[in-house]
Amino acid sequence: MQNLEIVDAHHHLWNLDCNYYPWLVDKKEKDFFLGDYSALKKNYLPEDYRTDAKNFNVIATVHVEAEWDRSNQVGETTWLTKMNTKYKMPNAIVGHIWLSEKNCEEVLIEHNKHTLFRGVRSKPLTSLHPDDEFPKGPGSMHDEAWKNGLSMLPEYNLSFDLRVPYWHLYEAAQVIGELPQLSVVLNHTGFPWDRSPKGLSAWRHALKVISQCPNVSLKLSELGLKDAEWTIDSNRDVILDAIDIFGVNRCMWASNFPVAGLRVSHENQLLGMLEILSHLPKPDIDRVFKFNAARFYKIDL
């Protein structure tokens, strides 16, 4: 598929020799969704990404915040801008801002001084399981300060990357429905972690609810499971259902590398996705793998 031009809508880079990522350096996330992630605790730089993607024509990439030191949120955007100067990637940057903090707008303005800055990802507090009590306090999607920070993004022509498991999509739809000018993209296919018939039914219903917000797009990404291998057969129906719900004009492929590499190689993931979507006409393939991401993140091709 060397002739297929691809925009990777979501990946990460890190240099542990000179930058600080608490979760990779001195802290273990006990509830990490893929389990043991010790294999990620090494540098992952543009050369590493290009090695992983060497059999494909990736013409542009989007870097999404990688939980860099939260005391220096703009530092990651500054470093990534230097990476682009040296390596011509990434081509768009999604950074982190504590939306509920009083200095939210001040930090946002500093990020936005960088020409590649396109949007924000700031994970709201969520529950670990759908039957757990949902957070209601500071940092949750019920927090007025959090919602106020989110409402600032359209003023600066910035988008929002929403990362929550599917059982929080009802809350998200309420919040986003009040911000029709905000461009939002749901990360990682809404995390369909429960692949039982009941779990998939609940995921589909939640996805349909959030899809009713016309300003929300979807990343077809990170279908890795904690205790299972990434396979075409296990992911086919999930991908096809997601596209059926959102439509090809609002779906974009993303690798989520290197994190997704805990379960599947970059090549096998992409080949698998292309096989699953092989029934689509070429213009739709180009939308999913290139044009939708470029449009959403304002990348000049």
N, C-alpha and C positions, 0 to 999 in steps of 0.2 A: 504493500500500500504506500510505496514511496511517493506516488503521485497525488495522494490525498493530503491536502494542506490542513494542518491541525492547529487549533488554539487550545491549549490546556488551561481550563478555567479555574484550576485550584491545585496548587502544590506548595511545598515549603522548602526553604533553604536554611541552613544554620552552620555557623563556624564556632565550635565549642572552645577553640583555642583563644578566641579574643572577645566573644560575646557571651552573655549570661542568660541561660534558659533554665530556671529553677527545676522544671520537671525533667530535664535531661541531665542535669549536673548533680544536684544534691538532694533531690526529692523524688520519691516514687509515688506515682498516682495509683493508689490501691484499687481504684474502681475504673482503671483505663478500659475502654470498651473492647479492646482486642487482647486483653490480658497482659502477659509479659511483653514489655516493649524494650527490653534491654538492648536489642539489636539496633535500635535507633540512636543509641547514645554514642554517636560518632559524627564527624563532620559530614554534611551533605551540601555540596556546593554546585555551581552551574556545570562544572565538568562532570560531576557525578550524575546529575540529571541527564545530561546529554549522552552519557554512556548508557544509561537505562533506556533512553528513547532513541538510540542510534539507528534503529531500523525504520523510523518514521520521520515524516517531514513536519516536525513541530515548528511552526513559523512564529509563534508568540506564546507567552505564558503569563499567568496571573498568580502572583504570590499572595497568599493569605496568611495573616499574622500567625506566628508559631509560638506564642506564649513567651515572648522575650520578656526580660526583666520589666515588670510593670511600673517600677519607679522611674523608668526612662522610656516611655512608650514611643516617643518620636524617634528614638535611637534606631529602632529597627527600620523605619522608613528611610532614614538617612543612610544606613548601611546598604540597604537594597538599592538605593539610587546609585551608590558607588558600584555595586555589582552590575547594574545595567550599563554604566559607563564602560566597564571593563569587558563584560561578556555579552552585552546586548540582550540581557534577560535579567530579571523579569521585565515584562512590558506594561504591566499594571500592578499596583500595590493596594492591598486591602489591609489597613492597619488596625490597631487596637486603641480604644478609648474607653475609660470607665464612664459610661453614659450617665450614671447616677451621681457622679461627683460634681461639686460646685465649679471646678475648673474645666469641665467638659469642653466648653466652647473654646477656651484658651488653647487646650491641647489640640483640638480639631483644627484650629487656625494654623498652628505650627506644622501639623502633618500636611496641611493643604498647600503649604509653601513649596512642596515638592511636586514637580509637574506630573509624575507618574501616579500620584495618589488618587485613587478612584472611589474608595469606600471604606467602610468600617465593619469589623466583626467584633462584637462584644457579647460574649455568651451570657444570657440571663441564667439565673439560678433555676435548676430543674430537679425533678425527682429522679431517683435511680430506676424506679419501676412504675408502671402505670397505675398500680394499686396503692402506691404510697401517697401520703399527703403532699399536695403541691405547695411549694414555697409561696408565700404571700408578701414577705417583707422586703427590705432593701435589696436591690439588685435583681428582683424578680420582675416578671412582665406585669405585675400588679402595682409596682412601685411607681408613683407619680414622677419622681425625680428621674427614673430610668426612662419613662415614656417621654418626658420633656427633653432629655438628651437625644433620644431617637428622632424627635420631631425637628431637631435642628438640621439634620442631614440634608433635606431637600434645599434648604436655604443656601447651602454650599455646593449644590449639584453633586452630592455624594450618594452612593448606594449603600445598602445594608445587607450583609451576609448573615442570614438567620441560621443558627445551628442549635436545634433542639430535637429530641426524639419525638416521634409522631404523636405521642399522647399529649404533647403541649401545643399542638398545632391549632387547637380550638382557641386557646388564649391568644396565640399569635395572630390568628385571623381577626380577632376583635380589635387588637391594638393596631394592626396594619390597615384594617378597614377604615380606621379614622385618619389615616395618612395616605390618601390616594396619590399624592405627588411623590411619594417615596418609592424608589425602585428597590425591590427586595429580591434576593435569590435564596432559596432554601437549600442548605448544604446537605450533601450526602444522602440524597433520595429520601430524606425524612427518617433515616435510620430504621429500616424495617428489620429490627433485630429478632423479633419473634416470628419464625417462619412456619408456625403451626397454622392450620386453616383459620382458627379464631384470631390469631395474631395478625395474619395478613389481611383478614377482613377489617380489623380495627385500623390497621395502617392505611388501607385503601380509603376507608371512610374519612379518616382525618385528612388525607391528601386531597380528597375531593373538596373538603371544606376550605382548606387554605387556597386551593386552585380557583375558588370563586372570587378571590381578590385579583383583579386583572393586572395589578402591578407586581405580582409575584411570579418569578421564574424558578426553575428547578435545575439543580446540578445532579446529573446522572453519575454518581460517584460513591466511593467507599461503601461497597456492599460486603466488606469483610465481616466475618462473624467470629466471636470469641473462641469457639470450639469447633470450627468447621473450615474446610478448605474452600477457596473461591473457585467455583465451577460455572460453566455455561449453563448446565441444566438447573442448578440451584438458583441462578439469578435471572434466567430468561423471563419468567412470568413477571417478576418484580419490575424489570426494565420495561417490558411491553405494557404492563398496567400503568406505570408512571407516565409513559408517553401518551397513552390513551387518555389519561386524566388531564394532563397539562397541554398536550398537543406539541408537535415538533417545533413550533415557533417560540416556545418558552422553555425548551430543554437544551442543556449544554453538557457536553462530556467534560469530565475532569478526572485527573489521575489520583489526586491526593497522595502523591509521592513525596517523601519516602514512606509515609505511614502505611499506605496500602501495601507496600512491599513486605509487610509482615505476613501477608496471606497469599500474595500473587505477584509475579513479575510484571513490570510495566508492559512488556511485550504481550504476555498472555492475557493480561487484563484488557488491553486495547484490541487484540485480535478477537477475544471473546465478545466484547461489545460490538465489534463490527459484524461478527457472525450473527449475533442476536438481532441486529438491525439490518441485516442483508436484504430484507424484503422491501426496505424503503427505497424510493427513487433517489437518484444521485443528488438532486437539489435539496432533498430533505436531509440526506447524509451530511451535506456541506453545511446546512443550518446547525445541526446538532454538534458537529465537530469543529466548526470554524465561525460561521457568521453570527450566531446568537451570542456567543461569548464576546466576540469583538464588538458587537453593538452594545451589549450591556455594559462592558467595561471601557468603552470609548477607545478602542485600540485601532489605530490607523494601519490598515493592511496594504 
